[in-house]
């Protein structure tokens, strides 16, 4: 981030070409380390191209900055293995596995995965179902997401822990 001239106060617009999959991971990592000002470009590169917006191949130069990560923010968006096990004993916590059904069921072992299957008590809803994956790559509306999550018992009244392969 320092090499790219980014300061902790900068607003970052994050995007990718994978329906926000990689951009959301970068958002999570930067949020974890204390960067607060970030936005995901809804629809990523597909949406950008759809409005016929210009692209360039020019690589800009930046004046380096003095970016330093903050202390790990493990209390708000990260849970340790030990805390997760205690939360799973508490039936008020919902665990959601956001991988595809083949990974969740154990019929497919993705490259780099430690083992097949899922954590006991985890509910499955593929992350790609939160976006129009085969269409414009934009996030579904709040009402559509609410309907999907309500259908699997995630109603907003209990804490949720999510995980994936990555």
ZAMARGU-4260 file (C-alpha; in steps of 0.2 Angstrom, whole numbers, plus 5000, padded with zeros to 4 digits):
<rodrens>
0) 5000/5000/5000 | 5014/5012/5004 | 5022/5008/4987 | 5005/5013/4979 | 5005/5030/4988
5) 4989/5024/4998 | 4986/5033/5015 | 4975/5026/5029 | 4963/5040/5027 | 4961/5036/5008
10) 4945/5029/5001 | 4948/5014/4991 | 4937/5008/4977 | 4939/4989/4976 | 4934/4979/4960
15) 4938/4963/4951 | 4932/4953/4937 | 4924/4939/4947 | 4908/4946/4954 | 4916/4954/4969
20) 4924/4938/4975 | 4942/4944/4976 | 4937/4962/4979 | 4927/4957/4994 | 4942/4946/5001
25) 4953/4962/4999 | 4940/4972/5008 | 4939/4960/5022 | 4958/4959/5024 | 4960/4978/5024
30) 4946/4980/5036 | 4954/4967/5047 | 4970/4978/5048 | 4960/4994/5051 | 4957/5002/5035
35) 4940/5010/5036 | 4936/5019/5020 | 4932/5006/5006 | 4919/5003/4993 | 4916/4988/4982
40) 4912/4993/4964 | 4895/4984/4962 | 4896/4973/4947 | 4915/4975/4946 | 4923/4976/4929
45) 4908/4969/4920 | 4897/4983/4926 | 4911/4996/4922 | 4912/4989/4904 | 4893/4988/4903
50) 4891/5007/4904 | 4905/5009/4891 | 4917/5018/4903 | 4935/5020/4897 | 4949/5008/4902
55) 4967/5011/4901 | 4983/5001/4900 | 4993/5015/4907 | 5001/5011/4924 | 5002/5026/4934
60) 5016/5031/4945 | 5014/5035/4964 | 5023/5044/4977 | 5026/5032/4991 | 5017/5034/5007
65) 5020/5029/5025 | 5006/5016/5027 | 5006/5006/5043 | 4993/4993/5047 | 4984/4995/5063
70) 4982/4982/5077 | 4973/4966/5072 | 4954/4969/5074 | 4949/4952/5079 | 4935/4957/5090
75) 4923/4963/5076 | 4926/4953/5060 | 4937/4938/5065 | 4934/4923/5077 | 4948/4912/5083
80) 4946/4893/5082 | 4944/4892/5101 | 4930/4905/5101 | 4922/4897/5086 | 4921/4880/5095
85) 4913/4888/5111 | 4901/4898/5100 | 4896/4881/5091 | 4891/4874/5108 | 4879/4890/5110
90) 4864/4887/5098 | 4861/4905/5096 | 4876/4907/5084 | 4874/4903/5066 | 4888/4896/5056
95) 4887/4898/5037 | 4898/4889/5024 | 4899/4900/5009 | 4907/4888/4997 | 4899/4878/4983
100) 4888/4863/4987 | 4901/4851/4981 | 4914/4858/4993 | 4902/4858/5007 | 4896/4841/5004
105) 4913/4834/5003 | 4911/4827/4985 | 4925/4840/4979 | 4941/4844/4987 | 4947/4861/4980
110) 4965/4863/4977 | 4973/4869/4993 | 4959/4863/5005 | 4964/4853/5020 | 4950/4841/5020
115) 4933/4838/5012 | 4916/4842/5020 | 4911/4856/5032 | 4911/4861/5050 | 4897/4852/5060
120) 4881/4863/5061 | 4886/4874/5047 | 4873/4879/5035 | 4877/4881/5016 | 4874/4895/5005
125) 4886/4898/4990 | 4893/4915/4990 | 4889/4917/4971 | 4871/4916/4976 | 4873/4934/4984
130) 4876/4941/4966 | 4869/4940/4949 | 4884/4928/4945 | 4878/4923/4928 | 4871/4941/4924
135) 4878/4958/4928 | 4888/4952/4943 | 4880/4965/4954 | 4874/4961/4972 | 4856/4955/4974
140) 4844/4968/4981 | 4842/4968/5000 | 4825/4961/4999 | 4832/4946/4988 | 4846/4943/5000
145) 4834/4944/5015 | 4823/4931/5006 | 4838/4919/5003 | 4845/4920/5021 | 4828/4919/5029
150) 4825/4903/5019 | 4840/4895/5028 | 4837/4902/5045 | 4848/4917/5045 | 4836/4930/5051
155) 4847/4944/5059 | 4842/4939/5077 | 4857/4928/5080 | 4876/4931/5078 | 4883/4924/5061
160) 4900/4917/5058 | 4904/4914/5040 | 4919/4904/5032 | 4925/4898/5015 | 4940/4889/5008
165) 4950/4904/5006
</rodrens>
